[in-house]
Amino acid sequence: MHTGNHFPRRRLISGDPGVPAWNLRISPPLCGDGAVLLLKILAPCLLAAIMICGARGASAQTPSPTQEWQYPGGIELEKLFAPQVPRWQAVLGLAGTTQPAYSGASQYRAIGGVVINVRYRDRVYFSTGEGLGVDMLQGKKYRVSLSVGLDLGRSMSADYPRLHGLGDIPRAPFFKLSGSYVISKRAPVILRADIRKIVGGFGGLVGDVEVYSPLPGSSRKFMMFAGPSVTFADRKHLQTAYGISTYQALQSEYPVFGTRGGLEAAGFGFSATRFFNAHLLVNMGISASELLGSAGASPLVQRRVQGSFVVSVAYSWY
C-alpha cells in the first residue's frame, strides 16, 4: 500500500504568513533565467512540500502504478534553492489512495493511512513512503541514499476470484539504494535511479530509471511536479508477481506461465501540493503505468494499463 506523501517540502509556505502568495507563471519549457527566478521564489515552499511527498507509506505495495520519484518528490532541489534546512523537520497527516487490488487487476480498492515524515539535518529520515534511511553522499546537485522499508506483499483476499489457488505473498523487508542528480539551476530537471532488494515475499531485484521536474504554473501556494519512469525487475521477482507454477496451475484456473527478467513497466506521474498557511497543506498525486514484457503477457493481468490516485492532508513542524 502506498498512502500519503506526494508533497514537496518547504520551511515556509508563502514566506511569512502575512505575506500574500505570488502567482508567478512562466511559459514552458521550465529552463533558463525564468526557471531560476521561479525556483528562487518557490524555495521557501520546497521544504514542506517535499516532506509530504516523502511521507507516503513505509509499507508499500509492490508492484504499484505509483512512480518511485513521487515519494522523495523534489527533495533533490533543496540544496540548490533552500540550503538553510532546519535541524528537525516533521510532517503528520492522513491519506487515502485508490489503486488496483493487485498488479494487473481490473478491480480497484480504496485504502486509508497515516502520513509520517521526520528528517534530521536533512540526512537521516523516516517516512511512510521511503522507510528508514540515510543520505550517504550529498551535494548541491546530487544525493545518494540507502533505506529499508516494508513491502506489503499480496493477499488472495485482495481479489479472491482471481487469486484463489495462488497462495499469499507475505510481507517482507526491502533495501533500497537510490541516487539523483539535478542538471542545473537553469534547467532544474531531476534524473533519478534506484534499485531495491526484497528479502522474502516477492523477492528479487527491482529498479527504476526516472526523469521529473517542477512544472510551469507553480506558485508559492501551489506546486506541481511531473515526469516519466521505467521499471525493470529480475526473473525471480517477475515470476513471483506474475508467473504461474505447476502447483499453482493445479490449484487455480490458470495455465503454467513462466516469466523472464527485464522491462516490467513504463509510467508517468503527476503530483500537486496546495499550501493554506505556514503549516497546513494538501497533496494530490495521480500516476499511470503500463505493464510490459512478460509481466504484461501474464494470464493474471486483466488490464495492462494501471492507475492510482492519492490525496493527503498534513501538518508540518520545523
C-alpha positions as CSV (number, residue, x, y, z in Angstrom):
1,M,0.0,0.0,0.0
2,H,1.2,3.5,-0.8
3,T,-0.7,6.0,1.3
4,G,0.1,9.6,1.8
5,N,3.0,11.6,0.6
6,H,3.3,13.1,-2.7
7,F,4.1,16.5,-1.1
8,P,7.2,18.5,-1.9
9,R,8.9,20.1,1.2
10,R,9.3,23.7,2.4
11,R,10.1,25.6,5.6
12,L,7.6,28.5,5.0
13,I,4.5,28.0,2.9
14,S,4.4,31.6,1.4
15,G,7.2,33.3,3.2
16,D,5.7,34.9,6.4
17,P,2.1,34.0,6.9
18,G,1.1,37.7,6.4
19,V,2.8,37.9,3.0
20,P,0.5,37.3,0.1
21,A,1.4,34.5,-2.2
22,W,2.9,35.3,-5.6
23,N,1.2,33.7,-8.5
24,L,4.2,33.9,-10.8
25,R,3.9,31.9,-14.0
26,I,6.4,31.2,-16.8
27,S,5.9,29.7,-20.2
28,P,7.3,26.3,-20.9
29,P,9.8,24.9,-21.1
30,L,10.9,25.4,-17.4
31,C,14.5,26.4,-18.1
32,G,16.9,29.4,-18.4
33,D,16.6,32.5,-16.3
34,G,12.8,32.1,-15.9
35,A,13.4,28.7,-14.1
36,V,16.0,30.2,-11.7
37,L,13.7,33.1,-10.8
38,L,10.7,30.9,-10.3
39,L,12.5,28.4,-8.1
40,K,14.1,31.2,-6.0
41,I,10.6,32.5,-5.3
42,L,9.4,28.9,-4.6
43,A,12.4,28.0,-2.5
44,P,10.7,28.5,0.9
45,C,7.9,26.2,-0.3
46,L,10.2,23.3,-1.2
47,L,10.9,22.2,2.4
48,A,7.4,21.4,3.5
49,A,6.2,20.2,0.1
50,I,9.0,17.7,-0.4
51,M,8.4,16.5,3.2
52,I,4.9,15.5,2.4
53,C,5.9,13.8,-0.9
54,G,8.2,11.6,1.1
55,A,5.7,10.6,3.7
56,R,3.6,8.1,1.8
57,G,3.7,4.5,3.2
58,A,6.8,3.0,4.8
59,S,4.9,-0.1,3.9
60,A,4.4,-0.3,0.2
61,Q,2.6,-2.5,-2.4
62,T,5.0,-3.9,-5.0
63,P,4.4,-3.6,-7.9
64,S,2.4,-0.4,-7.9
65,P,1.4,2.2,-10.5
66,T,2.8,5.0,-8.2
67,Q,6.1,6.3,-9.6
68,E,9.1,5.9,-7.2
69,W,10.1,9.5,-7.7
70,Q,6.8,10.6,-6.2
71,Y,8.0,9.6,-2.7
72,P,11.0,11.9,-2.4
73,G,9.1,14.3,-4.6
74,G,11.7,17.0,-5.3
75,I,14.0,16.8,-2.3
76,E,16.9,16.9,-4.8
77,L,16.2,20.7,-5.4
78,E,16.5,21.5,-1.7
79,K,20.3,22.0,-1.7
80,L,20.1,24.3,-4.7
81,F,17.2,26.5,-3.7
82,A,16.7,26.1,0.0
83,P,20.2,25.5,1.5
84,Q,19.2,26.6,5.1
85,V,17.5,23.4,6.3
86,P,16.2,23.1,9.9
87,R,17.8,20.6,12.1
88,W,14.5,18.8,12.7
89,Q,11.6,18.6,10.2
90,A,8.4,16.7,10.7
91,V,5.1,16.1,8.9
92,L,2.0,14.3,10.2
93,G,-1.3,13.7,8.4
94,L,-3.9,11.4,6.9
95,A,-4.1,10.0,3.4
96,G,-6.3,8.0,1.2
97,T,-5.5,6.1,-2.0
98,T,-7.2,4.2,-4.8
99,Q,-5.2,1.6,-6.6
100,P,-5.5,-1.8,-8.2
101,A,-6.3,-4.8,-5.9
102,Y,-3.1,-6.3,-7.3
103,S,-0.7,-5.5,-10.1
104,G,-2.7,-6.2,-13.3
105,A,-6.1,-6.3,-11.7
106,S,-9.2,-4.7,-13.2
107,Q,-10.7,-4.2,-9.7
108,Y,-9.6,-1.2,-7.6
109,R,-9.7,-0.7,-3.8
110,A,-9.6,2.3,-1.5
111,I,-7.2,2.4,1.4
112,G,-6.6,4.9,4.2
113,G,-3.4,5.5,6.2
114,V,-1.2,8.0,8.0
115,V,1.4,10.4,6.7
116,I,4.6,10.5,8.7
117,N,7.9,12.1,7.6
118,V,10.7,13.0,10.0
119,R,14.1,14.3,8.9
120,Y,17.2,15.1,10.9
121,R,19.8,17.5,9.5
122,D,18.4,16.7,6.0
123,R,20.4,13.4,6.2
124,V,18.6,10.8,8.3
125,Y,14.9,10.2,7.7
126,F,11.9,8.1,8.4
127,S,8.8,8.3,6.3
128,T,5.8,6.2,5.4
129,G,6.9,6.5,1.8
130,E,10.6,5.7,1.9
131,G,11.1,3.9,5.2
132,L,14.1,4.5,7.4
133,G,17.1,5.8,5.5
134,V,20.2,7.9,5.4
135,D,21.8,10.1,2.7
136,M,25.3,8.6,2.4
137,L,26.5,11.2,-0.2
138,Q,25.1,14.6,-0.6
139,G,25.9,17.8,-2.6
140,K,24.1,20.7,-4.1
141,K,23.2,18.8,-7.2
142,Y,23.4,15.1,-6.2
143,R,22.2,12.8,-3.5
144,V,22.8,9.0,-2.8
145,S,20.7,7.3,-0.2
146,L,20.3,3.9,1.4
147,S,17.0,2.9,3.1
148,V,15.0,0.0,4.4
149,G,11.2,-0.4,4.3
150,L,8.4,-3.0,4.3
151,D,6.7,-4.4,1.3
152,L,3.1,-5.5,1.9
153,G,3.1,-8.5,-0.4
154,R,-0.1,-9.8,-1.9
155,S,-3.1,-11.5,-0.2
156,M,-5.5,-13.8,-2.1
157,S,-8.3,-11.9,-0.3
158,A,-7.5,-8.8,-2.3
159,D,-9.3,-10.3,-5.3
160,Y,-10.2,-13.9,-4.3
161,P,-11.9,-14.9,-7.5
162,R,-8.7,-14.1,-9.5
163,L,-6.1,-15.0,-6.9
164,H,-7.6,-18.2,-5.5
165,G,-5.1,-21.1,-5.6
166,L,-2.1,-18.9,-6.0
167,G,-1.3,-18.5,-2.3
168,D,-0.5,-15.4,-0.3
169,I,2.8,-13.5,-0.8
170,P,3.9,-12.4,2.7
171,R,5.1,-9.1,3.8
172,A,8.9,-8.7,3.5
173,P,11.6,-6.1,4.2
174,F,13.3,-4.4,1.3
175,F,16.6,-2.5,1.0
176,K,16.8,0.4,-1.5
177,L,19.8,2.2,-2.9
178,S,18.9,5.4,-4.8
179,G,20.7,8.3,-6.4
180,S,19.6,11.5,-8.1
181,Y,21.2,14.4,-10.0
182,V,19.8,17.9,-10.8
183,I,21.0,19.1,-14.2
184,S,21.3,22.8,-13.3
185,K,19.5,25.8,-11.7
186,R,18.6,26.9,-15.2
187,A,17.2,23.5,-16.2
188,P,16.0,22.0,-12.9
189,V,15.4,18.6,-14.3
190,I,16.0,15.7,-11.9
191,L,17.5,12.4,-13.1
192,R,16.9,9.6,-10.6
193,A,17.6,5.8,-10.4
194,D,17.1,3.2,-7.7
195,I,17.4,-0.5,-7.1
196,R,15.5,-2.5,-4.4
197,K,16.3,-5.9,-3.0
198,I,13.2,-7.6,-1.5
199,V,14.2,-10.2,1.1
200,G,11.4,-12.8,1.1
201,G,7.9,-12.0,-0.2
202,F,8.0,-11.0,-3.8
203,G,11.8,-11.4,-3.7
204,G,14.3,-10.5,-6.3
205,L,15.6,-7.1,-7.6
206,V,13.5,-4.2,-8.9
207,G,14.9,-1.0,-10.3
208,D,13.6,2.3,-11.7
209,V,15.0,5.0,-14.0
210,E,13.2,8.3,-13.9
211,V,13.1,11.9,-15.0
212,Y,11.0,14.6,-13.5
213,S,10.8,18.4,-12.8
214,P,8.7,21.2,-11.4
215,L,6.1,22.5,-13.8
216,P,5.4,25.9,-15.2
217,G,2.4,27.4,-13.4
218,S,3.7,26.6,-10.0
219,S,3.4,29.3,-7.4
220,R,4.1,29.8,-3.7
221,K,0.7,28.4,-2.8
222,F,0.6,25.7,-5.4
223,M,3.4,23.4,-6.6
224,M,3.5,20.8,-9.3
225,F,5.9,18.0,-10.4
226,A,5.6,15.6,-13.2
227,G,7.7,13.0,-15.1
228,P,8.0,9.5,-16.6
229,S,9.8,6.4,-15.4
230,V,10.6,2.8,-16.5
231,T,10.8,-0.2,-14.1
232,F,13.0,-3.3,-14.5
233,A,13.0,-6.5,-12.5
234,D,14.8,-9.8,-12.5
235,R,13.2,-13.1,-13.2
236,K,12.7,-14.1,-9.6
237,H,10.6,-11.1,-8.8
238,L,8.6,-11.2,-12.0
239,Q,7.9,-15.0,-11.6
240,T,6.6,-14.4,-8.1
241,A,4.4,-11.4,-9.1
242,Y,3.1,-12.6,-12.5
243,G,4.2,-16.3,-13.1
244,I,2.1,-19.4,-12.5
245,S,3.9,-22.5,-11.3
246,T,2.8,-26.1,-12.0
247,Y,1.4,-26.4,-8.4
248,Q,-0.4,-23.1,-8.7
249,A,-1.9,-24.2,-12.1
250,L,-3.3,-27.3,-10.5
251,Q,-4.9,-25.2,-7.7
252,S,-6.3,-22.5,-9.9
253,E,-7.9,-21.8,-13.3
254,Y,-4.6,-20.6,-14.8
255,P,-2.2,-22.4,-17.1
256,V,1.5,-22.7,-16.3
257,F,3.3,-19.4,-17.1
258,G,7.0,-18.5,-16.9
259,T,8.5,-15.1,-17.0
260,R,11.8,-13.6,-17.9
261,G,13.7,-10.8,-16.4
262,G,13.8,-7.3,-18.0
263,L,11.4,-4.4,-18.5
264,E,8.4,-4.6,-16.2
265,A,6.5,-1.3,-16.7
266,A,6.6,2.3,-18.0
267,G,4.7,5.0,-16.4
268,F,4.1,8.7,-15.8
269,G,3.2,10.6,-12.6
270,F,1.9,14.0,-11.5
271,S,1.9,15.5,-8.0
272,A,0.5,18.8,-6.8
273,T,0.6,20.4,-3.4
274,R,-1.7,23.3,-2.2
275,F,-0.5,25.3,0.8
276,F,-3.1,27.0,3.0
277,N,-0.8,28.6,5.6
278,A,2.7,28.1,7.1
279,H,1.9,24.6,8.3
280,L,-1.3,23.1,6.7
281,L,-1.1,21.6,3.2
282,V,-3.0,19.2,0.9
283,N,-1.4,17.0,-1.7
284,M,-2.8,15.1,-4.7
285,G,-1.0,12.5,-6.8
286,I,-2.0,10.8,-10.0
287,S,0.0,8.1,-11.8
288,A,-0.4,5.6,-14.5
289,S,1.8,2.7,-15.8
290,E,1.6,0.0,-18.5
291,L,2.8,-3.5,-17.8
292,L,5.3,-4.6,-20.4
293,G,7.2,-7.7,-21.4
294,S,6.4,-11.0,-19.7
295,A,4.6,-9.0,-16.9
296,G,2.1,-7.7,-19.4
297,A,1.6,-11.1,-21.0
298,S,0.8,-12.9,-17.7
299,P,-2.6,-14.6,-17.5
300,L,-3.1,-12.8,-14.2
301,V,-3.2,-9.5,-15.9
302,Q,-6.7,-8.2,-16.7
303,R,-5.6,-4.7,-17.5
304,R,-2.1,-3.8,-18.6
305,V,-2.6,-0.1,-18.0
306,Q,-3.0,0.7,-14.3
307,G,-3.6,3.9,-12.4
308,S,-3.5,5.2,-8.8
309,F,-4.8,8.3,-7.1
310,V,-3.7,9.6,-3.7
311,V,-4.8,12.6,-1.6
312,S,-3.3,13.7,1.7
313,V,-3.8,16.3,4.3
314,A,-0.9,17.1,6.6
315,Y,0.6,19.5,9.1
316,S,4.3,20.3,9.2
317,W,6.6,21.3,12.0
318,Y,10.1,22.7,11.6
